[in-house]
Amino acid sequence: MKYDYIIAGSGCAGLSLLYKLLQTPSLQDKSILVVDQDQKKSNDRTWCFWEKKPGMFESIVHAKWNTLEFVSTHFKKELALESYTYKMIQGIDFYNFVINFAKKFKNVTFLQETITHIDATSEGAILKTAENTYTASYIFNSTSLFNPKITEQNSLLQHFKGWVIQTEKPVFNPKIGRLMDFSLPQDNGATFMYVLPTSNTEALVEYTLFSPTLLDKEKYTEALKKYIKEELKIEYYTVLHEEFGVIPMSLARFDENPKENIINMGTSGGFTKASSGYTFQFIQKNVSEIAKNLQAGKNPNQPNSFKAKLYHWYDRTLIDVLLTKKLTGKEVFTRIFKKIMPEKILAFLGNESTLAEDLSIMKSLPLLPFLTSGIKQLFGKRF
Ligand SMILES: Cc1cc2nc3c(=O)[nH]c(=O)nc-3n(C[C@H](O)[C@H](O)[C@H](O)COP(=O)(O)OP(=O)(O)OC[C@H]3O[C@@H](n4cnc5c(N)ncnc54)[C@H](O)[C@@H]3O)c2cc1C
């Protein structure tokens, strides 16, 4: 049987697309095969993102904040987000929500197999697993089969360990999330703590670094323990949940869909913002675009817009500045948060800013390092 669509990988991007297709009247009857090697039964990640309006997954938002704070050495600023809300969704809620919804549709088939090969054919696209071969008009891929090589020369890694901790006494203010606390030693690259309270006794505390290599496992635990004790002044707590992650922040260019009927999505499609690691909100915009094109009878394989290319260049410029150690991440983020209104920073980081806002952010930073890295990223070696 030839499917209309195969969704290869049912993580954030695959399931976001599936949900969007099933929400779209003219697409919800298409035959869809969803292939993943994993059953998506574990709470393996927490997604934070910001948006102006309630999004597709509003009903499973676990916590939200209209105020965040930024902390650096001798500097602390409360950030009123104005039109934006910062939101958190737990991985397991997301997987259950989409999979349970999709199971009501007879035209959707879930398959647990490891994908070994994806290719284009004259009539569409083909996917192979160790056991079987499947064909479709389009394959939407979020596995790493087409990923560029991530090396120390072309990438920083965003690596982090997070604990959801619970205290006996009320110690947190759930109305304010700490987006970044840079007042930590910066010996291993840009290093900050992230504290998101979901109630007055519970918070996600995450130790995050941007650097070319990972730390020894115990270093993350040591840093979390020290921060909770010395900065948050919490002696007694229980760790309810732990997450560890590595997100590529790369100069490597993810191919603009190498094959006609194969559409790369998610991190593998280049939708992880290289300068911040945020991906969730960019995935949502991308799946809306895909559904819009399919609805209009267009090939969803569209080239990147000028604006998307511009933001990729901004991102690569910042990564280059950090990789070549022209400035530290702490210096860059502290300058921006000191000088720019939070709403404008979120617009910029969310690829929603105007050119005038982009220029005001650039003006808050030293010109020379960004100019040299920017020119290099425009005309220099492509990874
Ligand atoms: C712990 C963690 C926390 C994060 N937090 C945030 C956050 O707060 N905000 C944010 O915006 N981003 C965050 N990210 C980054 C990003 O949003 C996630 O990585 C997101 O899951 C990317 O979606 P994806 O669909 O591209 O990849 P995934 O969600 O990883 O999905 C890929 C799927 O492909 C499957 N797969 C891979 N290879 C094969 C194969 N050969 N055969 C079959 N199946 C295969 C995998 O099993 C997986 O289900 C986080 C990442 C991690 C790891």
The ligand as an ORCA input file, in Angstrom:
! r2SCAN-3c Opt
* xyz 0 1
  C      16.021     17.100     27.412
  C      15.680     18.121     26.345
  C      15.014     19.275     26.703
  C      14.682     20.226     25.724
  N      14.035     21.368     26.094
  C      13.653     22.242     25.148
  C      12.904     23.392     25.496
  O      12.660     23.654     26.664
  N      12.465     24.208     24.509
  C      12.727     23.948     23.181
  O      12.257     24.697     22.321
  N      13.484     22.892     22.837
  C      13.948     22.035     23.772
  N      14.670     20.932     23.401
  C      15.102     20.828     21.994
  C      14.029     20.254     21.059
  O      12.805     20.920     21.216
  C      13.786     18.787     21.277
  O      14.971     18.081     21.088
  C      12.703     18.246     20.353
  O      12.315     17.010     20.853
  C      13.154     18.136     18.896
  O      12.125     17.551     18.169
  P      12.410     16.544     16.978
  O      11.115     16.025     16.539
  O      13.312     17.187     16.004
  O      13.269     15.372     17.631
  P      12.774     14.287     18.660
  O      11.709     14.805     19.524
  O      14.007     13.742     19.283
  O      12.107     13.181     17.705
  C      12.852     12.378     16.810
  C      12.210     11.012     16.830
  O      12.833     10.209     15.843
  C      12.973      8.904     16.361
  N      14.058      8.260     15.623
  C      15.329      8.713     15.501
  N      16.021      7.885     14.711
  C      15.179      6.895     14.327
  C      15.306      5.762     13.480
  N      16.460      5.470     12.843
  N      14.227      4.960     13.321
  C      13.045      5.244     13.935
  N      12.872      6.318     14.735
  C      13.920      7.134     14.918
  C      13.265      9.098     17.845
  O      12.934      7.937     18.588
  C      12.372     10.289     18.171
  O      11.110      9.883     18.647
  C      15.041     19.993     24.365
  C      15.735     18.831     24.036
  C      16.064     17.914     25.007
  C      16.830     16.687     24.594
*
